[in-house]
Amino acid sequence: MAQVQALVIENNSPRAQTLGLILQNIAGYDTKVATTVVDAVRYIKEQEFDLLLLNTTIHRPLDGIKFVQLVLLRQLVPKQCQVMIISHEKQQAVVKKCLRAGVVDYIIYPYDPPNLLERIQKALGENRELDKTQLKQKVREVLREVIDLPTLSQVHDQVEELTKSAENSASKVAEVIELDQSMTAKVLRLSNSASYGFVREITSVQDAVSLLGFETVRASVATIATFEALGRVEESPNFSREAFWQHSIGCGAIAKVIAGKLGMDATQAFAAGILHDIGKVALDSYFPDFFAQVLQMAEKEKISLFEAEKACLPVTHEEIGRYLGERWTLPERLIEVIGAHNSLQVKYPKYLRLVLVVYVADAQCQLFKVGNAGDSVYQAPQPIPLKRLGITQNNLTEWTGEMMEEVERAASTLNLL
């Protein structure tokens, strides 16, 4: 059997070294010791571990729990890994929170070394008995506990199903939307906005569905439902939600122009551009201290937020965003954009062009300084993505006027959603 790989995360150096020695010299595990979150993240990125043993407090109270949540959110560890807490914290609420987050055992200082090793060996033994199906289910259960997100409107789910088939009528789709007064009002406001440019006023949902078409309505309802859900999660003082949505809508508007130039569905590009960064909202809401460190690093080092995330965290906004999209059953193409717009690592090649369009639109939105999604430095689109789309930097320069006009038309969308 391969040697157990263990990582101790403890800010108190004497305690950290003691635990390291017990695991290394007594248990015979290959053990690393980290006394800061930065070191812990670096080790986790460098190798896979069978066991993480950490304190509830790394720098501040409950830091350890947040770190556990980040690690587990990544599904994080390609290899099966067990997480155990060893802490002075005795409050039942804290213990329960740790166990809900996926910690397999909670040990209170002072501990008896033989008992500690026995509990570790038990945890590792149970872990290795899990097959892939059981492990996946366990991770899903953990994720539901870690991020207790509001659900999307039931109307979204029903519209998503109805609009997949052309056999359903516009009136049937409209009837479902009209079950939700807020959704009805927003669909009508969006349909009458400058973004769609209809000559006459649309006064009924059935007219909106008939004129816009199923795909546009489907994308619009997904966008509205996501806005409403994310509007119910807590906002930190470090990250302006208004500036973030301004950037998101600006990105959608620019993506719409680029898609139109390429003969692609401009409405799908508009929705994809608006929703591409939703993982950032989750990071800001549920892990504000860690996300603040990412923002500070991006500003200080003059790098993209995505690069700062990869340096500071064991999970990126792409990964969290993809999970949210899957959990909310958003359209597959939107999930792909949300989960690959920075890395361009798509799961489904058929959506690559849409992902590339949003990638380029995101860069243009930063160039035009429309809103702010956490990036403090402009990075031009790389040549290869442009080449794969069949466009050049000169094309983007030529389209600047149209892009800015569309951004201005779409700006009012923030008040409509």
Buried (B, 14 or more C-beta within 10 A) or exposed (E): EEEBBBBBBBBBEEBBBBBBBBBBEEBEBBBBBBBEBEBBBBBBEEEEBBBBBBBBBBEEEBBBBBBBBBBBBBBBBEEBBBBBBBBEBEEEEBBEBBBBBBBBBBBEEEBEEEEBBEBBEEBBEEBEEEEEEEBEEBBEEBBEBBBEBEEBBEBBBBBBEBBEEEEBEBEBBBBBBBEBEEBBEBBBBBBBBBBBEBEEEBEBBBBBBBBBBBBBBBBBBBBBBBBBBBEEBEBBEBBBBEBBBBBBBBBBBBBBBBBBBBEBBBBBBBBBBBBBBBBBBBBBBBBBBBBBBBBEBBBEEEBBBBBBBBBBBBBBBBBBBBBBBEBBBBBBBBBBBBBBBBBBEBEEEEBBBBBBBBBBBBBBBBBBEBBBBBBBEEBEBEEEBBEEBEBEEEBBEEBBEBBBEBBEBBBBBBEBB
